Amino acid sequence: MMRRQDAAPFVPYWMMLADSREIAIDHPDFASISEEEESVTVYDLSGGVEVVDLTLVVSLQYGGRFAVKRK
């Protein structure tokens, strides 16, 4: 995940979680990975914050249908 977050140029992606939720990361400033790489803090445009345990991330998806998908 760290490489995806630091990609230049940044490409938006989706984190797919074990509970079937999908979290969009539209900009590198919207996610912060803990120093221990155990969790990621995700921010949204409404001011919301979610902390996700990285062991719950089952895949990262980008491009294709994920490039235009919005909730």
C-alpha positions as CSV (number, residue, x, y, z in Angstrom):
1,M,0.0,0.0,0.0
2,M,2.8,2.4,0.8
3,R,4.1,2.3,-2.8
4,R,0.6,3.0,-4.2
5,Q,0.3,6.0,-1.8
6,D,3.6,7.4,-2.8
7,A,3.3,6.8,-6.6
8,A,4.2,9.7,-8.8
9,P,2.0,10.7,-10.5
10,F,-0.6,9.6,-7.9
11,V,-3.4,7.4,-9.3
12,P,-6.6,7.3,-7.3
13,Y,-7.5,3.8,-6.0
14,W,-10.0,1.9,-3.9
15,M,-9.3,-0.2,-0.7
16,M,-11.4,-3.3,-0.7
17,L,-12.1,-4.4,2.9
18,A,-12.8,-7.8,4.4
19,D,-16.4,-6.7,5.3
20,S,-17.1,-5.8,1.6
21,R,-16.8,-2.1,2.1
22,E,-14.9,0.0,-0.5
23,I,-13.0,3.1,0.5
24,A,-11.9,5.6,-2.2
25,I,-8.5,7.3,-1.9
26,D,-8.8,10.1,-4.4
27,H,-5.7,12.1,-3.4
28,P,-2.5,11.2,-1.6
29,D,-3.4,13.7,1.2
30,F,-6.6,11.8,2.0
31,A,-4.8,8.8,3.5
32,S,-2.0,8.5,6.1
33,I,-0.3,5.2,6.9
34,S,0.8,4.7,10.5
35,E,4.6,4.5,11.2
36,E,4.2,0.9,12.1
37,E,2.2,0.3,8.9
38,E,-0.6,-1.3,11.0
39,S,-3.4,1.2,10.1
40,V,-4.4,3.8,7.6
41,T,-6.3,6.9,8.5
42,V,-8.6,8.0,5.6
43,Y,-10.1,11.5,5.4
44,D,-13.1,12.5,3.3
45,L,-14.3,15.8,1.9
46,S,-17.0,16.2,4.5
47,G,-14.4,16.2,7.3
48,G,-15.0,12.6,8.2
49,V,-12.1,10.3,9.4
50,E,-11.9,6.6,9.4
51,V,-9.0,4.5,10.8
52,V,-8.7,1.1,9.1
53,D,-6.7,-1.8,10.4
54,L,-4.5,-2.8,7.4
55,T,-5.1,-6.5,8.1
56,L,-8.7,-5.9,6.9
57,V,-7.6,-4.6,3.5
58,V,-8.0,-7.5,1.1
59,S,-7.1,-5.7,-2.1
60,L,-6.3,-2.4,-3.8
61,Q,-8.0,-1.6,-7.1
62,Y,-7.3,1.2,-9.5
63,G,-8.0,2.0,-13.1
64,G,-10.8,0.6,-15.2
65,R,-14.2,0.8,-13.6
66,F,-12.7,2.1,-10.4
67,A,-11.4,5.2,-12.2
68,V,-14.9,6.5,-12.7
69,K,-16.8,4.9,-9.8
70,R,-18.1,7.3,-7.1
71,K,-20.4,6.8,-4.1
